[in-house]
Amino acid sequence: MKKVNLGDMKNLPAVIAGCMRMASLDARKAADFVAKAVENGLNFFDHADIYGRGESEKTFAKACSDVGIKREDIVLQSKCGIVPHKMYDFSKEHILSSVDGILERLCTDYLDVLLLHRPDALMEPEEVGEAFEKLKSEGKVRYFGVSNMKPMQMELLRSGLKEDLVADQIQFSPAHAGVIRSGFEFNMDTDGAADRDGSVLEYCRLKGITPQAWSPFQKGFIKGTYIGDPDFCNLNAALRDVGSNYGISASAAVVAWICRHPAGIQTVAGTTNIDRLLEIKKGADVTISREEWYKIYTAAGNRLP
Ligand SMILES: NC(=O)c1ccc[n+]([C@@H]2O[C@H](COP(=O)([O-])OP(=O)(O)OC[C@H]3O[C@@H](n4cnc5c(N)ncnc54)[C@H](OP(=O)(O)O)[C@@H]3O)[C@@H](O)[C@H]2O)c1
């Protein structure tokens, strides 16, 4: 499997097991999922305090304990900063209390990575910096990153931090490729030309920040998968075609497409089906050609001017 770096952490898997839906698994299935994932090198897990209202982290922790996973053998990432249906909160108090809750639910002393989940318009970079420093000095968090942030928001945040940001988790897939499209449709009078992300992939490459692609198989804003959806028949045909060149599934071809981008993007796959996850992972074992990458891009309805 392709490997990526995150700050000083080297050789991490290019596919992350996203745990947003983990609370839907019973204890036996959750234990099987975690054990087989780790056995197969998928030892990087993405959480958030809000997933299943905290139940996803608890289900995961029980699964790890049931199958005897050692803490040092896995990479744990979680997120805070969203107060559901109410507000975003980057206050020092909220960040610190959220991390304590996360550590308790995950039954661990430390997180490898903490991401701020969505930008808080009222954020004070120095206040976030104080929270990060305290978490770092107490050994509760090793590295810090963000999610759903534009470059200028990251620049503002970085102005108050001693630590570098290591990751920006954003929605990204062939079916959600605005971050690529706005670059191609440069200076054109087209919808695709709208710059909705501030050239975030280019910024991440320049700053050594690892992008992470969330909901890589979802259409729209988590409205169900486009894999096998007749509304995405061209994309599915291209994914099957490219996948068949390497003996992998259409879903795995999505991972191959994401991995082919030179920004060193990790795919955050959210399946709760371990067999599907292991199949998806095969996409990180192959390197598709430039032609194949563009074929998938255009088959998703993205244009080349
Ligand atoms: N930072 C953020 O704002 C943010 C937002 C959303 C998600 N996330 C992270 O990203 C992860 C992935 O998000 P997601 O779960 O929405 O995305 P996803 O991986 O694109 O979708 C997974 C869902 O699609 C279903 N699915 C059906 N057919 C599939 C196929 N052929 N291939 C793959 N999946 C198929 C899965 O069902 P089965 O379970 O039955 O396989 C599962 O319900 C989350 O777990 C979370 O860690 C982050």
Ligand as a Chemical Component Dictionary entry (heavy atoms), coordinates in Angstrom:
data_LIG
# 
_chem_comp.id                   LIG 
_chem_comp.type                 NON-POLYMER 
_chem_comp.pdbx_formal_charge   0 
_chem_comp.three_letter_code    LIG 
# 
loop_
_chem_comp_atom.comp_id 
_chem_comp_atom.atom_id 
_chem_comp_atom.alt_atom_id 
_chem_comp_atom.type_symbol 
_chem_comp_atom.charge 
_chem_comp_atom.model_Cartn_x 
_chem_comp_atom.model_Cartn_y 
_chem_comp_atom.model_Cartn_z 
_chem_comp_atom.pdbx_ordinal 
LIG N1  N1  N 0  -14.107 16.145 8.144  1  
LIG C1  C1  C 0  -15.377 16.093 7.849  2  
LIG O1  O1  O 0  -16.094 17.111 7.822  3  
LIG C2  C2  C 0  -15.978 14.759 7.512  4  
LIG C3  C3  C 0  -17.289 14.669 7.021  5  
LIG C4  C4  C 0  -17.791 13.400 6.733  6  
LIG C5  C5  C 0  -17.008 12.258 6.911  7  
LIG N2  N2  N 1  -15.757 12.393 7.408  8  
LIG C6  C6  C 0  -14.865 11.198 7.585  9  
LIG O2  O2  O 0  -14.801 10.542 6.336  10 
LIG C7  C7  C 0  -15.157 9.164  6.509  11 
LIG C8  C8  C 0  -15.817 8.674  5.252  12 
LIG O3  O3  O 0  -17.041 9.353  5.063  13 
LIG P1  P1  P 0  -18.336 8.593  4.524  14 
LIG O4  O4  O 0  -18.580 7.388  5.328  15 
LIG O5  O5  O -1 -19.411 9.591  4.355  16 
LIG O6  O6  O 0  -17.817 8.251  3.076  17 
LIG P2  P2  P 0  -17.697 7.073  2.065  18 
LIG O7  O7  O 0  -16.566 6.205  2.375  19 
LIG O8  O8  O 0  -17.674 7.831  0.797  20 
LIG O9  O9  O 0  -19.070 6.274  2.154  21 
LIG C9  C9  C 0  -19.234 5.126  2.926  22 
LIG C10 C10 C 0  -20.685 4.740  2.867  23 
LIG O10 O10 O 0  -21.013 4.355  1.512  24 
LIG C11 C11 C 0  -21.524 3.042  1.529  25 
LIG N3  N3  N 0  -21.181 2.327  0.307  26 
LIG C12 C12 C 0  -22.085 1.633  -0.443 27 
LIG N4  N4  N 0  -21.507 1.091  -1.500 28 
LIG C13 C13 C 0  -20.184 1.423  -1.445 29 
LIG C14 C14 C 0  -19.078 1.127  -2.258 30 
LIG N5  N5  N 0  -19.197 0.360  -3.363 31 
LIG N6  N6  N 0  -17.857 1.600  -1.911 32 
LIG C15 C15 C 0  -17.725 2.364  -0.808 33 
LIG N7  N7  N 0  -18.745 2.686  0.022  34 
LIG C16 C16 C 0  -19.985 2.204  -0.292 35 
LIG C17 C17 C 0  -20.953 2.408  2.772  36 
LIG O11 O11 O 0  -21.805 1.323  3.150  37 
LIG P3  P3  P 0  -21.193 0.070  3.975  38 
LIG O12 O12 O 0  -20.833 0.606  5.327  39 
LIG O13 O13 O 0  -22.343 -0.877 4.006  40 
LIG O14 O14 O 0  -20.023 -0.433 3.206  41 
LIG C18 C18 C 0  -20.992 3.557  3.755  42 
LIG O15 O15 O 0  -22.313 3.730  4.260  43 
LIG C19 C19 C 0  -16.039 9.141  7.758  44 
LIG O16 O16 O 0  -16.053 7.876  8.380  45 
LIG C20 C20 C 0  -15.361 10.172 8.610  46 
LIG O17 O17 O 0  -14.247 9.576  9.248  47 
LIG C21 C21 C 0  -15.222 13.607 7.693  48 
# 
loop_
_chem_comp_bond.comp_id 
_chem_comp_bond.atom_id_1 
_chem_comp_bond.atom_id_2 
_chem_comp_bond.value_order 
_chem_comp_bond.pdbx_ordinal 
LIG N1  C1  SING 1  
LIG C1  O1  DOUB 2  
LIG C1  C2  SING 3  
LIG C2  C3  SING 4  
LIG C2  C21 DOUB 5  
LIG C3  C4  DOUB 6  
LIG C4  C5  SING 7  
LIG C5  N2  DOUB 8  
LIG N2  C6  SING 9  
LIG N2  C21 SING 10 
LIG C6  O2  SING 11 
LIG C6  C20 SING 12 
LIG O2  C7  SING 13 
LIG C7  C8  SING 14 
LIG C7  C19 SING 15 
LIG C8  O3  SING 16 
LIG O3  P1  SING 17 
LIG P1  O4  DOUB 18 
LIG P1  O5  SING 19 
LIG P1  O6  SING 20 
LIG O6  P2  SING 21 
LIG P2  O7  DOUB 22 
LIG P2  O8  SING 23 
LIG P2  O9  SING 24 
LIG O9  C9  SING 25 
LIG C9  C10 SING 26 
LIG C10 O10 SING 27 
LIG C10 C18 SING 28 
LIG O10 C11 SING 29 
LIG C11 N3  SING 30 
LIG C11 C17 SING 31 
LIG N3  C12 SING 32 
LIG N3  C16 SING 33 
LIG C12 N4  DOUB 34 
LIG N4  C13 SING 35 
LIG C13 C14 SING 36 
LIG C13 C16 DOUB 37 
LIG C14 N5  SING 38 
LIG C14 N6  DOUB 39 
LIG N6  C15 SING 40 
LIG C15 N7  DOUB 41 
LIG N7  C16 SING 42 
LIG C17 O11 SING 43 
LIG C17 C18 SING 44 
LIG O11 P3  SING 45 
LIG P3  O12 DOUB 46 
LIG P3  O13 SING 47 
LIG P3  O14 SING 48 
LIG C18 O15 SING 49 
LIG C19 O16 SING 50 
LIG C19 C20 SING 51 
LIG C20 O17 SING 52 
# 
